[in-house]
Amino acid sequence: MKNTFLSCAVAALCLCAAACSENKTGLSGDPSAAIIPLPQAIKTDNSAFELTQRTAIGCDRQNEALAGIARYLNEKIAPATGFTLPVKEKGAIRLELSEDASLGTEGYRLKVSPSEVVITGAAPAGVFYGVQTFLQLLPPEIKSSARQSGTRWMAPAVDITDAPRFPWRGMMLDVSRHWFTKDEVKRLIDEMAEYKLNVFHWHLTDDQGWRLEIPSLPRLTEVGAWRAPRVGQWWQREPQQPGEEATYGGFYTAADVEEVLDYAAARFVRVIPEIDVPGHSVAALVAYPELACMKAPRAVGVGNKFYGDDENTLCVGKESTFEFMDKVLSQVAVLFPDEYVHIGGDECYKGFWHECPRCRARMKAEGLKDEKELQSYFIHRMEALLKSKGKKLIGWDEILEGGLAPDATVMSWRGMEGGIQAAQAGHHVIMTPSEHCYLDLWQGEPSVEPDTYSMCRLSDSYRFNPVPAGVPAEMILGGQGNIWAESVPTFRHAEYMAWPRGWALAEVLWSGPDKCEWTDFYPRVERHFVRADYAGVNYARSMYNAVITPEWKADCSLSVTLGCELPGTDIYYTFDNTDPDPFTPKYESPLRVPKNATWLRVVTYRNGKPAGKVITLRISELEKRAGDKVRKVGNL
């Protein structure tokens, strides 16, 4: 076997492999070109293992974890192959536990030879991740939902030793702004597990819906889980009108939660619940108006503007608020086995606290100098409450304001600064800065993307480094991608926003930023597009679209720079309102917009074929994006 060290040198192999057409055995070029996230070390040769219906899975069937992994492997291969493999004490595919402590709880060794496949781990999670890598070595049809005839199920021979760089490799789904069923949640968890993501952060409550049943507080779901149906741009929606029925929404029962937890556990995915307080609480206040400082809103938010006008913050001056939170967190602690509970703490509007006589009395009694310290008081009490139930608190980085609770873990979203501050103060941190990790943002040119509000390209996610300079690395647990759902109304669209950026984050968090090479990564993304097509998983192809950057020049003319995330992409354009293609001008250098031009139209090609979407922008839009002339070029 030859050694293949996964560094810059492998990029050329991956590019070559991507250029090859996929054959019926799935063996086209270097095996590492098919794997996301990239393994830490791999050796290859030119032989292969063939999976047939006579192949058996060998494992200790008395070990329920290994037996469960064997069942999972069969569940993945059966729809595509048309057969399941017998599970025996001995078989050509061996799932084994090892005493090699160097692998840690999630590391594995995968050895594929012509005669057998051996997957070992020091713990069952490692064996499971070895199975994921093995599945990616098989042809893409292995993830199909329909049997593919004529395919030989071949896996190239490899010897892989692998383990994750970070223990927290997460993805968050906001089920409040838009409702997602338990089956959709399970599907996302399954898609996460295929890329070795291991934490599902379940954002269960917010202004637009309370999604978790609390039996002692029935109105939370009888009232707070429902709002008036609306479509259209978020924050521009008409509020629920008097007499209008609240028919959109849903919630999870204890049985639903248990089903999701069992499903996630079988895939070695932790589930972290979030109850977002003291802000983001419109749904709770509508259900229980007595928790408000002044006057609770009359209806659950539909996406209408309200912040600062209507209360959405629990009254910290009332002891009944803490009794309410005790009931909520008691149920959460019973339902969710993980040690962590996310308590939110973000974007808490404090204006009503400032006016509230009870909150002001609380501040005076506790010696708190301002409303930031009042929020810190609330978070400290939440931490104590969770500790009494055997849980640890996580909060968004706003919980730093006014003083951080002693043992809190900080999830840093407003850049890296909050995480740096918390880590340097001795607190564990999960990095999720919006510029790299917010998966609800545009992935490319906004004019051809579904509506949202800011940009996070695939390459931005891939450049994510959770450990900034000067921060103790051991304090950074890892990171995660966040799917906020204001502009994500369906699960199909959630998939579009999650992938391939979620694959990029999976690689950063498993392989480590030092192993991440963009020119090595995007050819593997293209291979996984094929897999996603077979599996019916939606994804974005935005990386193929042109990047259009206008700017004012010193003479007040408008210049336009065209680019693409993928090197080697040809870009064609027109200013004459016709369709761009290889017979129209090819972009070579920044463009000067011709006098009286109305539109710029742009398209990308790769290997002589259309790649990205045709983008049409009015010149007036380019001028707007370039910004104010005086500010850009001075007083001319």
CORGI-V327130 format. One record per pair of residues at least 24 apart in sequence whose ideal C-beta (glycine too) atoms are under 8 Angstrom apart, sorted by the first residue. I is the first residue (numbers start at 1). J is the second residue. Records with the same first field share a line. If there is no record, write none. Layout:
I=J, J
This chain:
1=43, 44, 45, 157, 159
2=43, 44, 45
3=43
4=30, 32, 42, 43, 44
5=41
6=32, 38, 39, 40, 41, 42, 511, 515, 520
7=515, 517
8=517, 520
10=517, 520
11=517, 519, 520
14=519, 520, 523, 524
15=519, 523
17=523, 527
18=523, 524, 526, 527
19=607
22=139, 140, 530
24=139, 150, 151, 152
25=139, 152, 154
26=137, 138, 139, 140, 153, 154, 155
27=154, 156
31=137, 156, 158
33=523, 524, 527
34=136, 137, 524, 527
35=133, 136, 137, 524
36=136, 195, 503, 506, 507, 521, 524, 525, 528
37=195, 196, 503, 506, 507, 509, 510, 511
38=507, 511, 515, 520, 521, 524
39=133, 160, 161, 162, 511
40=161, 162, 163, 511, 515
41=160, 161, 162
42=158, 159, 160
43=158, 159, 160
44=156, 157, 158, 159
45=157
46=157
47=113, 114, 156, 157
48=112, 114, 154, 155, 156, 157
49=92, 112, 113, 114, 115, 116, 117, 154, 155, 157
50=114, 152, 153, 154
51=77, 81, 93, 138, 153, 154, 155
52=153
53=81, 83, 85
55=85, 91, 92, 93
56=85, 86, 87, 88, 90, 91, 92, 93
57=85, 86, 87, 88, 91, 93, 95
58=87, 88, 89, 90, 91, 92, 93, 94, 95
59=87, 89, 91, 94, 95, 96
60=89, 97
61=87, 88, 89
63=97, 124
65=124, 127
66=95, 96, 97, 124, 127
68=266
69=95, 124, 127, 128, 131
70=95
72=128, 131, 266, 267
73=131, 135
76=135, 142, 143
77=135, 138, 142, 153
79=144, 145, 146, 147
80=141, 142, 143, 144, 145, 146, 147, 148, 151, 534
81=142, 147, 153
82=147
92=116, 117
93=117, 119
94=118, 119
95=119, 127, 131
96=120, 127
97=121, 122, 123, 124, 127
98=122
103=161, 163
104=163, 164
106=163, 164, 167, 196, 198, 268
107=161, 162, 163, 164
108=133, 160, 161, 162, 163
109=159, 160, 161, 162
110=134, 158, 159, 160, 162
111=158, 159, 160
112=137, 155, 156, 157, 158, 159
113=157
114=157
117=155
124=268
125=198, 268
126=163
128=193, 267, 268
129=162, 196, 268
130=160, 162
132=193, 194, 195, 196
133=160, 162
135=194
136=531
140=527, 530, 531, 533, 534
141=534
143=531, 534, 535
144=534, 535
145=534, 535, 536
164=196, 509, 510
165=509, 510, 511, 512, 513
166=466, 476, 477, 478, 479, 509, 510, 512
167=198, 477, 478
168=198, 199, 430, 477, 478, 479, 480, 509
169=196, 197, 198, 199, 478, 479, 480, 505, 506, 509, 510
170=197, 198, 199, 200, 201, 272, 430, 432, 478, 479, 480, 481
171=197, 199, 200, 201, 439, 480, 481, 482, 483, 498, 502, 505
172=200, 201, 202, 203, 274, 432, 480, 481, 482, 483
173=200, 201, 202, 203, 483, 485, 494
174=203, 206, 482, 483, 484, 485, 486, 488
175=202, 203, 204, 209, 211, 485
176=203, 204, 205, 206, 207, 208, 209, 210, 211, 276, 283, 485
177=206, 208, 209, 234, 303, 484, 485, 486, 488
178=485, 486, 488, 489, 490
179=209, 211, 248, 249, 250
180=485, 491, 494
181=250, 491
182=252, 256, 259, 260
184=491, 494
185=260
186=259, 260, 263, 264
187=491
188=491, 494, 495, 498
189=260, 263, 264, 267, 269
190=263, 267
191=495, 498, 499, 502, 537
192=267, 269, 502
193=267, 268, 269
195=502, 503, 506
196=506, 510
197=269, 502, 505, 506, 509
198=268, 269, 270
199=269, 270, 272, 480
200=264, 269, 270, 271, 272
201=272, 274, 342, 480, 482
202=271, 272, 273, 274
203=274, 276, 342, 484
204=252, 273, 274, 275
205=274, 275, 276, 277, 280, 281, 283, 284, 344
206=276, 280, 282, 283
207=280, 281, 282, 283, 300, 301, 306, 312
208=282, 283, 300, 301, 302, 303
209=249, 251, 283, 300
210=251, 283, 284, 287
211=250, 251, 252
212=251, 252, 257, 273, 275, 331, 332, 335
213=251, 252, 253, 254
214=327, 328, 331
215=254, 331
216=327, 331
217=287, 288, 324, 327, 328
219=287, 288
220=283, 284, 287, 288, 328
221=251
222=287
223=286, 287, 300
224=283, 284, 286, 287, 300
225=249, 250, 251, 283
226=300
227=299, 300, 301, 302
228=299, 302
230=302, 303
231=489
232=303
233=451
234=303, 486, 487
235=303, 304, 305, 486
236=303
237=302, 303, 304
238=302, 304
239=299, 301, 302, 304, 306
240=298, 299, 300, 302
246=299, 300
249=300
254=335
257=335, 336
258=335
261=335, 336, 337
270=338
271=336, 338
272=336, 338, 340, 341, 342, 394
273=332, 335, 336, 341, 342
274=341, 342, 343, 344
275=328, 329, 332, 341, 342, 343, 344
276=342, 343, 344, 345, 346
277=314, 325, 343, 344, 345, 378, 382
278=313, 314, 316, 321, 345, 348, 375, 378
279=312, 313, 344, 345, 346, 347, 348, 349
280=312, 344, 346, 347, 348
281=312, 313, 314
282=306, 310, 311, 312
284=314, 324
285=311, 312, 314
288=324
290=318, 320
291=315, 318, 320, 321, 324
292=352
293=317, 352, 353, 355, 356, 358, 359
294=352, 355, 356
303=486
307=349
308=349, 351
311=352
312=349
313=348, 349, 350, 352, 353
314=378
315=353, 356, 358, 359
316=353, 359, 362, 374, 375, 377, 378
317=353, 356, 357, 358, 359, 360, 361, 362
318=358
322=381, 385
325=382, 385
326=385
329=382, 385, 386, 389, 391
330=389
333=386, 389, 390, 391
339=390, 391, 392
340=391, 392, 393, 394, 409
341=386, 391, 392, 393, 394
342=394, 395, 411
343=379, 382, 386, 393, 394, 395, 399
344=395, 396
345=375, 379, 395, 396, 398, 399
346=395, 396, 397, 398, 413
347=398
348=375, 398
350=374, 375
368=402
370=402
372=401, 402
373=402, 403
374=402
375=399, 401, 402
376=401, 402, 403, 404, 405
377=402
379=404, 405, 408
380=405
383=407, 408
394=430
397=422
409=477
413=437, 438, 482
416=468
419=468, 471, 476
420=468, 470, 471
422=475
423=471, 472, 475, 476
424=470, 471, 472
426=475
427=475
428=475, 476, 477
429=471, 475, 476, 477
430=476, 477, 478, 479, 480
431=464, 466, 467, 476, 478, 479
432=479, 480, 481, 482
433=464
434=482
435=460
436=460, 461, 463, 464, 505
437=461, 464, 479, 480, 481, 482, 505
438=481, 482, 484
439=481, 482, 483, 497, 498, 501, 502
440=482, 483, 484, 485, 486, 487, 488, 497
442=542
443=497, 501, 540, 542, 543
444=540, 542, 543, 545, 547, 565, 612
445=542, 545, 546, 547, 548, 613, 615
447=615, 616, 617, 621
448=545, 613, 615
449=542
450=487, 493, 496
451=487
452=486, 487
453=487
456=501
457=542, 543, 565
458=500, 501, 504, 522, 525, 540, 542, 543, 565
459=518, 543, 565
461=501, 504, 505, 508
462=504, 507, 508, 516, 518, 521
463=516, 518
464=504, 505, 508, 513
465=508, 513
466=508, 509, 513
467=513
478=509
479=505, 508, 509
480=505
481=505
492=538
493=538
495=537, 538, 539
496=538, 539, 540
497=540
498=539
499=532, 537, 538, 539, 540
500=525, 528, 529, 539, 540, 543
501=540
503=528
519=567
522=565, 566
541=612
544=569, 604, 606, 611, 612, 613
545=604, 612, 613, 615
546=571, 602, 603, 604, 612, 615
548=600, 602, 615, 617, 622
550=622, 623, 625, 626
551=626, 632
552=626, 627, 629, 632, 633
553=633
554=633, 636
556=629, 633, 636
557=592, 593
558=592, 593, 619, 622, 623, 626
559=590, 591, 592, 593
560=590, 591, 593, 600, 622
561=590, 591
562=587, 591, 602
564=604, 612
566=606, 611
568=606
569=604, 605, 606, 611, 612
570=604, 605, 606
571=602, 603, 604, 605
572=602, 603, 604, 605
573=600, 601, 602, 603
574=600, 601
575=599, 600, 601
577=601
579=603, 614
580=614
581=610
582=608
593=619, 622
